Structure formats: structure tokens, C-alpha cells
Amino acid sequence: MKHKSFFTLFSRSDITRTLLTILAFGTLWGATEALFGGLLHMILPARIPGKIMVGIAMGIMAFAIRRTGKVSLPLMMALIAAPLKLFSAVIFNIPVNAPQVLNPAFAILAQGAAFSVLASLIYRRHKHITGLRLRDRLQWGMIGIGASVLQAGLFVIIIRSLGVLLYPSIAVLQERGLRFPHWAFSWDGVWSFSSRTVPLIAIAAGIAVVIAGVIPVYAQKPLRKSILAVGSAACLIIFFAASFLF
């Protein structure tokens, strides 16, 4: 077995391929958020799609680690996917610093950071390819559930620190018909948010990450730069098209 250090993402001499890999997986995450998130918001009650999308996002991060062997990749992916989420300000014609725009971006950053941290602590790459052994399922389940809990805590911390500095005033939000996330500024609100959200996203993330962790993946073979570039462009097209459609 082999453990990948958190700090090895940029250790390869081929920095172009590394950056293209980050871009490809980051735009894949953004496109998935726009396409499937938009579809789920159309067919499900408002509070459910976000929890499902956390599971899907963590499944993508698990796949990315298996494909590349780099545990820091999810954090780098989040640095691509989170700014893409800010595009919703254009779609809905609301301030880019409104909670309805910033909070999803904050959530993506929290998810990427949490997943990288848990993967750096738990993930071990084994020689077999299929990933069907019990120890694989156990380690991915631990990563998915642990990351979902950690990301909820990071999300609250980001909102209580950056959010309060960046949000428009309550008067501006009320004028635009937007809500201020008051829940994040009291312990009762945080507890209410956590008790309603964390169990569901832990279940969704655990299932999605286990599935992504055991499907057959021929890992570690570098993808061609042309494939990464074309894939990134295709994901960006899907992202912008889905953003306008949904």
C-alpha cells in the first residue's frame, strides 16, 4: 500500500498537466453542480437538492483522488468550482456578495478542504484496481462521512467570519427580497442547522463516496493534455448552458 502526501500535488515536473488536471476536475464539479443541481431544484423540495449535491460532489472528489492518487486535488478543484458558482449572480441579477450567491461558493470550498483533509489522514492506495475489498469500502465510507461532518463545521466558520464581512447590509437584502442567514450567528441556529443537515449529508456522502471508491478505475496513468483541455472546455459549456436553462 502507498500513502500519498497532501503536499505532492505539484511535485511533478509537468506543471502544465497538473494545472490541466485541476481545471478538468474542477470544471467537472462546476458543470455537475449546474446541471444536476438545477434539475434537482426543479423536481424536489428546496432543502433536498443541496444535500444530494453534497454527496455527488464528494463522489466526484473520491473519483478524482482514485484517478490521480493526489489527496490535495479536491481542495484545488474547489478553487475552480467555487468561483464558477458566483456566476449565479448574473443569472438571478442579484449582488455577487448576496448570501444566495456566496453561501454555495463557501459550501464548495468547505467541501473541498474537508475532503482533502480527511483523505490525507485516511486514504491508502492499494495495488489492486477494482477497489472491491472491504478495507476499501471502509476507508471511503470513513472519508465520506467524516468529510461531510467537517465541511458543515467549516461552512459555519466561513459564514461567521468571511460572510459577515462580505454580505450586503440587511436593509439592502430586504430591499432585494433576499434573506440574511441569521441562523449562523447564534448557537441555537447553528445547532438547528447542524441537526437538520449533517445526518442527511453524512448518509448521502457516505453512499456516494463508497460507490465512487469501489468502481473499477485504472488509476495513476496520466491523462493526455489534449483530453484534459477538451474535457475542461466541454464542462464549461455544460456549466454555462445549464446555468441559463435551470
N, C-alpha and C positions, 0 to 999 in steps of 0.2 A: 504494500500500500504506500501511497505517497501523499503528503500533505502540501498543498500549495500555499505559500506565504501570501499574506494580504498585500505585501508591497512588491510583488513580482509582475504587476501588470505591464509596466514599461521596461521590463528587463531585456526584451528582445531588441536586437539591433534594427529590425524592420519597424520603425516607428509609424510609417505610413499604414501598414497593415493593422497595427494596433489601433490607430485612430479610426480607421475604416470599420474595424470590428465594433468599436464602441458606438460609432454612428449607426451602423446597421441594426444592432440590437436595441439601441435607444429609440430609433425611429420605429422599429417594430413594436415596441412598447407603446409609443405615442399613437401609432395607427390603430392598434388593438383597443386602446382606451377610447379613441374617437368612434371607431366602427361598432364594436360590440357594446361599449358603454352607451352610445347613442341608441342602439337598438333596444337594449335592456330598459332604458329610461322610457321608451315608447310603450313597452308592453307590461312593465312591472310597477308596483307602487314605488314612490320616490325614494324610500330609505333602503330598498333592497339592492338595486344595481351596484351601488358603491361597494357593498360587502362582497358581492360576487366578483367585481372587478379587482379587488384586492387579491383574491385567490388566483384569478387569471394572471395578474401581474407577477405574483410570486412564482407561479408555474413557469412563466417566461424566464424569470431570473434563474430558476433552477436549471432549466434547459441551457441557458447561456453559460452557466458555470460548467455543466457537464460537457458542453461542446468545446469550451476553450480551456477549462481547468483553472480559470482565474477567478478567485473568490472576490476580488475587488471590482469585478466588472459590473455587478448590479448598481453600485454607487455611481459609477461613471455613466451607466445607462440612464440613471435618474437625472443626471445633469443635462442630458439631452431631452428626455421626455418631459420633464417639469417645465422648461421654457415653452415647449410646444403647447402645453396646456393653457398658457397665458393667451393664446390666440382666441380663446373663447370670449375675451373682452371685445374683440372685433365682431364676432358673431352676434353677441347679445347687446352690443352697443352700450356697454357699461364700463366704468373705470377699471383700468387694469389692476388697481390695488384694492378692488372690492373683495370682500371675503369669498364671494361666489366664484371668483377667479383665482385668488391667491391660495385658498384652502386646498383645492385639488392639487395644485402645484406643490404645496407644502406636504401633502399626503404622499405624493410620489417621491419626494426627497426623503421623507421618513422611511418609506418602504425600502428604497434602495440602500440607505445607510444601515437599516436594521438587518436586512438580508445579508449584506456583506459582512457585518459583524458576526452574526450567528454562523454563517458559512465558514468564516475564518477560524472559528472556535471548534466547529463540529465536523465539517466536511473532510472526508478522506476519499481520495480517488483509488479505486481498486482496479486490478488488471483486467478483470472480465468486462465485457461490453454490455451485456443485456441489462445489468442492474437489477436483476430479479431476486437477488439474495435478500434474506431477512434483514441483515445488517444495513443494507442499502435503504430499505423501506423505513427502518427505524431512524436512521440518521436524517433522511429527508423529512420525515414526519416531525422530528425534533426541531429541525431548522425552520420548517414552515410555521409550526405553532409558536415557537419562540420568537421568530421574526415578527409575526402578526401582533403579539403582545408588546414587544419592544417598540414597534413602529407606532402603536397607539400612544405610548408614553412620549416618544419623540415628537409626534404630531402635536400633542398638547403643549409640550415645552416650546416648540417653534411658534405656535399661535400666541402663547403668553409672552413671548419675547419679541420676535420679529413682527408678528401680526399686529400687536397693539401699537407698534411704531409706524406701520405701513398703511393700515386701514384708513379710509376716509373718516371724517367725523360722523357721529351717529346722525346728526342733522342732515348731512349730505346723503347718507344711506337711506334715511327715511324719505327724503325728497325723491330719490330714485326708486323707491319701493323695494329696497334691499334690506335684509336682516343682518343685524350685528350678532356675532357668536358669543352672546353673554355667558353661555354655559361654561366656557373655558376660563372664566375669571372668578369662579367660586369652587370650593372643594365639593359642594353638593352637585354642582353642574358637571364637574369632571367625573365624579363617581357615577352620575346618571348616564353620561356619555359612555363611560367605560363598561358599565354593567350591561348596557344595551348593545354595544358594538363589539367589544373584544371577544366574547364567546362565539359569536357568529363568524367573525372574520378568522378566528383561530381554526374553526371547523373547515371553512372554505379554503383557507391557505394550506392547512394540513393535507386535505384531499388532493388539491391541485398540485402541490409540491411533490407528494408521493407519486402521483401519476407521472409528472414530468421527470421524476428521479429514477423511474424504473423502465420507461420505454426504451427500446434499443436505440442507442446513439453511438456512432463511431466517433469518439471524442479525440481531441488533441491534434487532428490533422488540420493544418491551417487552411482556411477558405481562400480562394483566389480573390485578389483585389478587385477584379472586374465584377465578380459575383457580389461582393460586399457593396460596391458602388451602385450597381444596378438595383440591388435589394433595397438600399437606403432610399434611392430615388423613387422606387415603387411604393415604399412605405409612406414617404412624404406625400405622394399623390393621393394615396388612400386616405391619409390623415386629413388633408385639406378638403377632399371631396366629401368624406363622411362628416366633417365638421359643419359644412354648409347644408348637407342633406338632413342631418339629425339635430 
